[in-house]
């Protein structure tokens, strides 16, 4: 298995940006919308370190994963499991469903796929 070093650096950069957004920004656009677009880009970039297959397949898989998490928020899985007070679970699974999150995921994956084609 060949590791793509370009994506290691990109993943670290996106992770740092996400940490800065989560820690310091409390607005109604960057944190909820841009942050969601960046998180799917982060997931795509991390997967791309190891996966050398087709860009579109990876983009679809990341989008499917993000949509699945959002659907789990819609059905309030975190409450069903009784872990709504667990901060780590809330961060990982999220707590509230938002239709705009789905749009942010599509935009983020679209950007990731476009950048991937330019990088490679």
C-alpha positions as CSV (number, residue, x, y, z in Angstrom):
1,X,0.0,0.0,0.0
2,X,1.4,3.4,-1.1
3,X,0.8,6.3,1.3
4,X,0.0,9.7,-0.3
5,X,2.1,12.2,1.6
6,X,0.4,15.2,0.0
7,X,-2.8,14.2,1.7
8,X,-1.1,13.8,5.1
9,X,-0.3,17.5,5.0
10,X,-3.7,18.5,3.7
11,X,-5.4,16.4,6.4
12,X,-3.3,18.1,9.1
13,X,-4.1,21.5,7.7
14,X,-7.8,20.8,7.5
15,X,-7.8,19.4,11.1
16,X,-6.1,22.5,12.5
17,X,-8.6,24.7,10.7
18,X,-11.4,22.7,12.1
19,X,-10.0,23.0,15.6
20,X,-9.6,26.8,15.3
21,X,-13.2,27.0,14.0
22,X,-14.6,24.8,16.8
23,X,-12.6,26.6,19.5
24,X,-12.8,30.3,18.5
25,X,-15.7,30.9,16.2
26,X,-19.2,31.3,17.4
27,X,-21.2,32.6,14.5
28,X,-24.2,31.4,12.4
29,X,-22.3,30.7,9.1
30,X,-18.6,29.7,9.4
31,X,-18.9,27.3,12.3
32,X,-22.1,25.5,11.3
33,X,-21.9,25.6,7.5
34,X,-18.2,26.1,6.5
35,X,-17.2,23.8,9.3
36,X,-19.5,21.0,8.0
37,X,-18.1,21.5,4.4
38,X,-14.6,21.3,5.8
39,X,-15.2,18.2,7.9
40,X,-16.2,16.1,4.8
41,X,-13.1,17.5,3.0
42,X,-11.1,16.4,6.1
43,X,-12.6,12.9,5.9
44,X,-12.0,12.7,2.2
45,X,-8.4,13.9,2.6
46,X,-7.7,11.4,5.4
47,X,-9.1,8.5,3.3
48,X,-7.1,9.7,0.3
49,X,-3.9,9.1,2.3
50,X,-4.5,5.3,1.9
51,X,-7.0,4.9,-0.9
52,X,-5.7,5.3,-4.4
53,X,-8.9,4.3,-6.2
54,X,-11.3,6.4,-8.2
55,X,-12.0,9.9,-6.9
56,X,-15.7,9.8,-7.5
57,X,-16.1,6.5,-5.6
58,X,-14.3,8.0,-2.6
59,X,-16.4,11.2,-2.8
60,X,-19.6,9.2,-2.9
61,X,-18.5,7.1,0.1
62,X,-17.7,10.2,2.1
63,X,-21.0,11.8,1.2
64,X,-22.9,8.6,2.1
65,X,-21.1,8.5,5.5
66,X,-21.9,12.2,6.2
67,X,-25.5,11.7,5.1
68,X,-25.8,8.6,7.4
69,X,-24.6,10.6,10.4
70,X,-27.1,13.3,9.6
71,X,-29.9,10.8,9.3
72,X,-28.9,9.4,12.7
73,X,-29.2,12.9,14.1
74,X,-32.7,13.2,12.5
75,X,-33.9,10.0,14.3
76,X,-32.2,11.2,17.5
77,X,-30.0,8.1,17.9
78,X,-28.0,9.8,20.6
79,X,-31.2,10.1,22.7
80,X,-32.3,6.6,21.9
81,X,-29.0,5.3,23.1
82,X,-29.2,7.5,26.2
83,X,-25.9,9.2,25.6
84,X,-27.0,12.8,24.9
85,X,-25.1,14.0,27.9
86,X,-21.8,12.4,26.8
87,X,-19.8,15.3,25.3
88,X,-17.6,13.1,23.1
89,X,-20.6,11.2,21.7
90,X,-22.3,14.5,21.0
91,X,-19.2,15.8,19.1
92,X,-18.8,12.7,17.0
93,X,-22.5,12.0,16.2
94,X,-23.8,15.5,16.5
95,X,-27.0,16.4,18.2
96,X,-29.3,18.2,15.8
97,X,-30.4,17.5,12.3
98,X,-30.2,20.4,9.8
99,X,-31.1,20.3,6.1
100,X,-28.3,22.9,5.4
101,X,-25.8,20.4,6.7
102,X,-26.6,18.1,3.8
103,X,-26.0,21.0,1.4
104,X,-22.7,21.8,3.2
105,X,-21.6,18.1,2.8
106,X,-22.4,18.2,-1.0
107,X,-20.4,21.4,-1.4
108,X,-17.5,20.1,0.7
109,X,-17.3,16.8,-1.2
110,X,-17.6,18.7,-4.5
111,X,-14.6,20.9,-3.5
112,X,-12.6,17.8,-2.3
113,X,-13.2,15.9,-5.6
114,X,-12.3,19.0,-7.7
115,X,-9.1,19.6,-5.6
116,X,-8.2,15.9,-5.9
117,X,-8.4,16.0,-9.6
118,X,-6.0,19.1,-9.6
119,X,-3.6,17.6,-7.1
120,X,-3.4,14.3,-9.0
